[in-house]
Amino acid sequence: MATTPGDEATVAFMLKRWQDPKTGLDSAWREDYKVYLSFPNKDNPNKVSVVDPENQVLFTAREREKAYKPEQQDPEVVQPFAAYSPAGNVKGKLVYANQGKMSDYELLNRTLDLRGTIAITRYGGEGRSKKAINGAMFGVVGVLVYTEPYDINDGLVSESETYPHSWYLPPSGVERGSYNIDFGDLLTPYLAAKEDTYRRPKEEITGIPPIPTQPIGFEDAQRLICELDGEDAPAGWQGAFDCTYKLGGPGFKATSSFTNSTVHLDTYNIEKIENSANVMGVIRGSVEPDRYVIYGNHRDSWVHGAIDPSSGTAVMLEITRVLGKMVKEGKWRPRRSIIFGSWGAEEFGLIGSAEYTEEYFSKLSERTVAYINVDISVFANATLRASASPAAQSVLFTASKQVDAPGTTMSVYDNWIRYYNRTSPNYGIIPNVGFLTGAGSDYAAFIHYLGITSMDISYYYDQSKTRARIYPAYHTAYDTFDYASTYIDPGFTSHQAVARTAGNVLLRLADSLLLPFNCSDYAESLEQYFAQAVTAFEAKLAAKAISMESLKKAVQFFRDTATKLDRLIRDSDLVKETPLKARRINDQLMLLDRAFLDPLAFPDKYAFRHVIWASRSSSVATFPGLADAVEKAESSGLKEDWDQAHKQLSIVTQAIAGAAHTLDDVI
């Protein structure tokens, strides 16, 4: 876990590898920071209990996960907790609030008085901290969170069907996690968290639980949920337990041994400012050393972290070993510089080294070609999966065509199409590359704040065979080498496939005379977003005398300039022409995502500046600012909200037109 002795030992391990005289990089160093983190109190564990009116404890939830292997007995296994949940002692009647969404609490609030209650919620559907933030708005005083076996285990609940007998989560397994919304150090927003940096009072922090919050295993959740009184929960709220899920009376049913009892939640979490380090390494370019390709993966875990993040760290170490050896032997050196990063404290929400963005990466951002993220490299061993800026789609495809898919006779590309595909107007059926919306991993600060073309690469499971929202041992004490080698990737062949694919992409970005980005692919994505916006919002906007015609023209202008630049690239023989021409075109390609940044577009969203890929609450897959603004205006009916929708339409229109101008010839 971040900032622990084990984390510091891993820092030393990374440095030793990257400073190895035979296989190391040109140079490697550590960047140290002081970060604000949250931990459970080792001397006073968090507790969840059911207490009767005579103050007798009738039930106590597990404080630690059950040990099936020696790894779970390691004294360094941290007790399950909700990072950044406040310490507190609360009690109340229990209610079941599904996923803790605002709509879930609103449904409960129609028939129940939620004031003074404790809500039990399941993971999924809403961010971790929002489950508590939403509940507190209705008077809920504490929140429990569990992993529903219907969502993660395909309904399996017994020990005989779960790890160590399968990949499924055991009944006592608890998903830990960071319960905060904003990424980056919470005390130093937009500043590097150095020792002498200004730190705001912790009372000014937003986006963390305002009430005590604690995750529990589903065996304990079952005991609580199946004793609840009240109306039946909606069909969509039901799960895998052998009972009908009810909303709560509030509280337990009269026939239960828990009748008239309250749930007590006692949390003793403590916040600390601790030392954390990024480990950095570089292979310097031979021709354009001032142009950087950054490859990164976070280093810290919640417990053993075999899959998250060590599967990604292992892949990065293998790539650096191979490239480092060639450099040391004088056999190769890239055209552009390659920077490798092993990020610290990501699990606490310091995603993509966001706390270091201002001090460190802002110095590099105008010179950075791309960011490659391989965090969890292998979720399972079925197929490649990638999310990326549309400009990077083509290089992902080219690389994946050159790598064999393990366990098959086809390429990674052809295997990928079998599991995730879409129909492109330009190419026909191709692998479906996801968009980098939201702040799901280490790429967040790079794409959303700095506008660096980014991609996230992993191997994934066959989603037609499981409902699991992620690999079941995620953030638990069961994410171990045994789990990884037995159930996730026996033989580590998928790790190899990811390393070969990501390594191929890295070499193309670092070595190609012309950057392997495709602007026309970006145009297709903008057209896709525009079509969705027209379908969902054009009539509603027109009813308020707001036209989408300017947005249509901007998207068409982007397509025209992208086509023109593609033609220039195709018709040029850059090897024979002045190097400045290649440099000029590369700058246009490199800075394309930067052109979509607007620091004033989302005043209520911390560190989101990219008007195309920022997070959104709307379910419509389109321009985020526009979608959220229209849906808010439609809900409220207020003129000022429709004015905001018009403003967001103007913001995205001018951003697209501005980006199109960067692809055009010089004035």
N, C-alpha and C positions, 0 to 999 in steps of 0.2 A: 504494500500500500504506500501511497505517496508520502514522502518525507520520513519514512521509517528506516531503521538500520538496513533492512532488506533492500529498500529502494536505493539507498546510498551504495550498497554493495553492487547493485546492478549498474549504477553510474560508473563505478570503477571498472566493471566488466566491459561495458561498452567502450570506455576510453582505452582499455588494454587492447581490445580487438582493433580499434581504429588507429591505434598508434603502433601496431605491430610492424616491425621493420621489413617483413616479407610480404604481408598481405594487407597492410593498413592503408590509410588514405594519406594525402599529402600532409594534412595536419588535422588535429582534432582537439577540442577543448570543451570546457564546461561553462555555461552561462548560469550564474546563481541569482536567485530571487528569494523574496520573503513573501510567502503567500498565506492568505487567510483560509484556514481549513476547519473542519468540524469532525469531532471524534466522539465515540461513546466513552463513558467513564469506566475504566477498567476495574476500579474499586467499588463501583456502584452501578451494576448493570440495569439497563432499561427493563421495565416489567409491564406485562399485560395480565390482568387478573379479573376474575369475577368474584364479587364480594356481596354477601347477603346482608339484610338489614341489621343483623346482629354483629356485623363486621367479621364474619367468618369467611375465609378465603375458600371458595368452592372449586376454583380452577385457576391454573397459572399456565400461560403459554410458555413454550420452550424458549430458553435464553440462547441456546446454541443448537446448531444442526446436528443430527445424529451421525455418528461416525461409522462408516462402512469400511473405510481404509485408513491407514495411519495418517494420511494427509489431513483428515478432518480433526485429528487430535493435536495437531501442531499448536503450540501455545500462541503463535502469532496470528492464528485465525481470528479475525475481528468479529465481535458479536454483531449480528445483524442490526442495522440502524439506518435511520433516514438522515443523511448528511445535511446539515444546516437546519434541522428541526430544532426548535428551542427546547431547553429544559423546562420541565413543568410537571405538576401532579394534578390530573384532572379525573373526574368521574362523571358518569352519566348513563342514561338508558341507551341501549344500542339500536342503531338503525342500519339498514343495508342500502348503500347509495351507488350500487353498480360500479361504474368507472369514475365516479366523482366529477363528471362533467357538470357544467352549469345547468344543463337541461335535466340531468338526473336529480340534482337537488331541488330544482323547480318542481319536478313531478312529486317528490316526497313532500314538499312544502304545501302542496294543495290540500293534503289531508292530515298532515302531521305537524306538530309544533316542534321544530328542530332545535330550538334554543335549549342549551345545556345537554345536548345529546353527544354521543360518540358515534361516528360513522365508520363502518367497515366498507372498504372499496377494493376493487380488483385492479391490477395493472392493465394498462392499455387504454386507448381511447382519449386519454388526456395526459398531459405532462405530470410528472410525479408531484411537483410542488403545487400545481394548480388544483389537485384533489383536495388539498388542505385550504388553499386560498379561497376556492369556491365555497367549501363547506363553512368556513368562518363567516362568510357574508350572510349566512342563514342562522348564525348563532351556534353552530356546531363547535364543541370545545376541544375535540381531539379526533384524530383520524388513524385508522388501521388500514394497512394495504397488504394484500396477499396476491399470490399468483394463482389464478383460476386454472385448475387442471384441464377444463374444457378448452381453454385458450392455448395452453402450452404443452399438454400431455395427450392431446387427442382423447381426452376424457378419462385416461387411466389414473387411478388413485392409490392402488395398493402397492406395498413395498415389493411384492414379488414381480411386479410389472415395470418397476422403475430402476434407476441406477442403484446398485451396480449390475443389474440384470438387463438393462437397456439404456438408451440415451435419455430417457425421460426423467424429469425432476422427482426426487424422492419426496414423500409427504412433509418432511421437516425442512425442506430446502427453502431458503429465503433470498429473494433478490434484493441486494443492497443497491444504493444508488445516490446520486447527488440530487437533492431536492431544491434546485434553483433554476430560474428561467434564463437569466442573462449569463452569457459565457464570459470568461475572463475573471480576474481577481475581483472579489466583491467590494473590497475597500479602496481599490485604485482604478475605477473605471476610466478607460481610455489612456491610462498611464502604465508604464512598466512597474511591476511590483518590486522595486529595489529597496534597499534598507532605508534610504533617506527620502523615499517618495512620500508625498502627502497622502494621508489616509483619512477618508471621511469617517465620521462617527458610525458605528455599526447600526445605530438606530435609523440611519438613512438608507440602509439596504432594502431593496424591494425584490419581489419575485421569489422569496423563500417562505416556508410555512409560518403563518402567524400563530399557530397553535401546535401543541405536541403531536407528533406524527411518528408512527413506528410500523415497519414491515414485519409480517409474521408468516409462518409456513401454512400451507393449505390444510394440513391436518388440524391445526388449531383454528383456522378459519371455518372449517367444516363444523367443528364442535360449537362454535358461536352462531353461525348462520342457521344451522338446522334446529336451533332452539328458539329462534325468533318468533314472535307473535305478529299479528297484523295481517293486512291484506297480502294476497299473493303478489309477488313481484311480476312485472311484465315478462312475456315470453323471452324477449331478447336479453333479459337480465338473468335468466336461469343458467345453471351450470352443470357440472358433472357430479356434484354430491348427491347422495342417495336420499334426497328430501326435496320438498318444494321450497324454493327460496321465497321468503316473505320479507316485507319491508320493515318489520319491527313495529311494536305497539304504540310508541317506542318501547323497547324492552322485550323480555322473553315471555313465552306463552305460559299460561297458568299451569299446564300439565308438566312443565319442565322443572328439573331439579334446580334450575337457575331462576325460577319465578320470583319476581319482586327484587331481584338482585341488580346491581349496577356493574358496569365495566370500569375498572380503574386503569388508567394509563399513566405510568410514571417514567418520565424520561430525564436522563441526567447528562445529556450531551454537553460537551464543552468545545469552545472555539479557541483556536490557537493560531498565532502567526509563526509559521515554520519555514525552514530553509528548503528550497526546491531547486532543482537544476535541470536545464536542458543540456543534452550532450550533442555537440555539433561537430561535423567533419566535412572536409571539402576535398574534391579532386579538381584542380585548377584547369581551366580550358587552355588550349594551345593557340587558338585563333581569336576567340571572343571571350576572354576570361572575365569580362565585365557583364556577361549575360549568364543568368543562373537558372538551372533547373533544380527545384527543391523536392526532395523525396523524404517523407516523414511518416512516423508512427509513434504513438504514445507508449510509454514504458511502464507506467504504474498500473496496478490492478486493484481489485477489491480484496481478493484473497489470493489464491495461487495463480489465477489468470492464465492458464495454459492457452486457452483460445483468445480471450480478451485480456491483454493485448499480445501475448507472447507468440501467437501464431504469426502476427505481423512483424514482430521484432525479429523472429527467426528468419523470415523471408528477407528482410532488410539486411541482416548480417550476412546472409549467403550472397546477396548481390554485391555488397561492399567487399566481401572476401574475393570474389571472382574479379571484380574490376580493380581492386587494390593490387592484386597480384600482377595483373597485366601492366599496371602503371609502374610498379616497383621493378618489374623486369624490363621496362623500356619498350614493351610491345605495343602500347596503345596509350593515347591520351585524348580525351574528348575535345571537340571543337569549342564547346561552351563549358563553363564550370558547373559542377554538380555539388550541391550542398545536401548533406544528409542530416536529419534531425531526429533525436530520440527525446520526445517531449515528456515533461514531468507534470504530475497533478491533473491530468486530463479527466480522470474519473470524477474529480470534484467540480467539473464544469469549466476548467481552464482550458477550453477546447482549442486545439490548434495553436497552442501557445498564445492565446489571445492576450494574456496579461503582459506579454512581451512585445506585442504588435507595434506599439508606438515607438519604443526605444530601438528595437532591433530590426524588425521586418520592414518598417517604413523606409529604412535606409536601403533595403533591397528591392522594394516592391516595383519601382519603376524600371528595374533591370531584370526582373524575374520573368522567365518565359512561361513557366507552368509549375503547378504543385501536384505531385503524385502522392496520394494517400493510400497506404495499405495498413489499415488498423487491425481489424479482425480479418486475417487473410483467408481463413477457412472456417465458415459456419458449418459446412458439411461438404460432401464430396460428389455432388451431382453435376454442377455446371458453373461456369464463370458468371458473375454478375457485376455490373459496373454502373456507376452514376458519374456524370461528367458534364462540363460545359459542352454545348453542342459542337463547338469548334474542334473539340478533341475526339469526337466520335470516330473520325476516319482513322486516326492513328491507333486507336484501340482495335478497330477492325483489322487493320493491316497486321498488327502484332499478333492478334489471336489466330489469324490464319496460318501463322508460321509455327504454332505450338501444338503438339499432340495432346488431345484430351485423354487423361488417364482412364484406363479401363475400357477404351473404345478404339475404333480404327479410324476415327475422324479427327479433324482439327478442333481446337478449343472453340473457334468461330462457329463451325457447323454444329457442334454439340450445344453451344449457347442458343442457337436458333431454335433448337428442339424445345427448350424450356421457356425462354423469354423472347418473344418476337413481336414485331409490329409491321404494318404495311406502310412503306414510305412512298409518297407520290413520285419521288425521284429514283428510288432503287428497288422498289418491290418489297419482298419480305426480307427483313434484316433483324439482327438482334436488337432488342429493346434496351437502349441505354437510358437509365433514369436521369432525372434532373436533380441538381444539388439544392433542393429547396429545404429550408430549415437548417438547424444547427446540430445535425446528428452525429458528427464526428470531427476529426482533427482538421478537416478541410474548411471548417466554418469561417475562421478569421481570414483565411486566404481568399475565398471567393466572395464572401459577403461584405467584408470590411475593406480589403485591399483590392478586390476586383482582379485577382490573379486567376487565369484559366486553370481549373482544377479538375481532378478526377479521383474517384474512389473505387478500388478494385478488390474483389474478393471471390472466393468460391462459395457456392450456396447450395441449398438443398432443393429437392423436388417438391415444390409447394402443392402439387396435385396429390401428394401422398400424406400430407400433414397440415394441420391447422396451426402448428407452432409459430408464434409471432417472431421468435428468435430461437437459437439453440437452447434447450431447456435448462442447462446448468449455468446459464448466464448470471454473472455476478454472485454466484453462490460458492460454498466451500467445496463443491463437487467439480468445479472447472479445473481439472488436474491433468497431468500428463497421462495418467491411466485413462481418464475419460476421453481425452483427445485421441490417443493412439488406438483405443479400443472401438470407439463409436463414431468419432467425427471424421478421422482420416487415417485408417489403418495403412501403414506403409508410407504415410506422408506424401503420397503421389500428388494429391491436390495442392499441397504446399509447393511442390516442385512446379506444378503448372502455373500457379500464381506468380512464383518467382520468375519463371521464364517469360511470362506475358508482361509483367510489370517491368522486368529488366529490358525486354525488347522495346517497350514504349519509351523507357528512360533513354536508351541508346539513340533512338530516332530523334527524340527531342534535343539531346545533347550534341548529336553528330551531324544531323542533316544540314546541308547548306541553307535550304529554305525550311522554315518551321512547318511540320506536317499538320497544320491546322486548316480547316475548311470552312470558309465563311458562308458558303451556300447551305451547309448543314445548319448553321445558326439561323439563316433566313427561313428554312423549313420549320424550325421550332417556333420562331416568332409567328409564322403563318398559322401554325397549329394553335398557338395560344390565342391569336386573333379570332380564328374561327370559333373557338370555344366562347370567347367574350361576346361575339356577335349573337350566338345562339342564346346565351344566358342573359345578356344585359341590354342588347341594342334597343329592343322595344321599350323596356323600362326607362332607359335614358331618354329615348325619343319623346316619351310621354311628358318628360320634364324639359323638353326643348333642348336637349343636349345631344349633339351629333357625334358619331364615331367616324365621320368621314376623314378627319385629319389623321386619325390613327391608322386607318386603312391606307392612306397615301404614304405615311411614314414607313409602314411595313413593306409596301411595294417599292419605295425608294431604297430601303435596305436590300431587298432582293436584287434590284437593278445594280447597285454598286457592288454587291457581293459577286454577281455574275461578271461584272466588268473586271474586278480584281482577279477572279479565277481565270478569265481569258488572258489577262496580262501575264499571269504566272505560266499558263500553258504555252504562250507564244514566245516566252523569253528563254534564252540560253544563258542562264545566269553564270555558268562557269566561265563563259567567254566575255561577259560584260563586266562593267565596273563593280567592285565589291560594294560600293555604296548603294547600288540598286537593290541588291539582295538585303542589305541592312535596312533600307527604307521599307521594303515589303515586309520584312520580319518585324519591324517596329509596328506596322499596321496590324499584323496578325497578333503580336504579343500584347498590344494595348487594347484590343477589341473589348474584352470584358471590362477593362477600366472605364471605357466610354459609357457604360451603363450605371456608373456610380453617381448617386445624388445624395450628399450628406444631409439634405433637408427633407428628403422624401418621406421618411418615416420617423417623425419626432418621438413617437411613443415606443419605438423598437430599438433597443440598445444594439449598436454595432451592425445593424443591417442597413447597407447603403446601395446594394445592387437591386435596381428596380424590377428586374426580371425574375430573380431567384430568391428574393426575401421570403421569409416564412409568411404563411397566410392561415387564417382560420376558416376561410371559405372552402367548401368541398369542390368548387369549380376549378379545374386545372387551367388557370389562366393567369394573367398579370396580377400579382398579389395585392398591390395597393388598390387597384381598381375593383377587384372582386370583393375585398373586405369592405370598401367604402360603399359600394352599391348595396350590398346586403345589409349593412348597418342602416343606410338611408331608407331602404325598403321596410325594415323593421320598425324604425322610429317615425318615419313620415315627416321628419323635420326638414325645413328648408336648408338649415345650415349643414345637415348631413348630406343632402343632395349637392350642395355647393362643394363639399369635400370630395364627393364622387367625381364631379366635374374637374376639380383640381387634380385628382389622381389620374384622370384620363389625360389631362394636359401634361402631367409629369412623365408618364410612360410614353406618350406620343413624342415629346421633345427629346427624351432619352434615346429612343430608337432612331429618330432623324439625326440626332447628333452622332450616334455610333455609325450610322450610314456614311456621314461626311468623312469620318476617319478612314473609311475604306476607299474613298474617292481620290482622284488625283489631287495634287497640291493646287491651291488656289492660284 
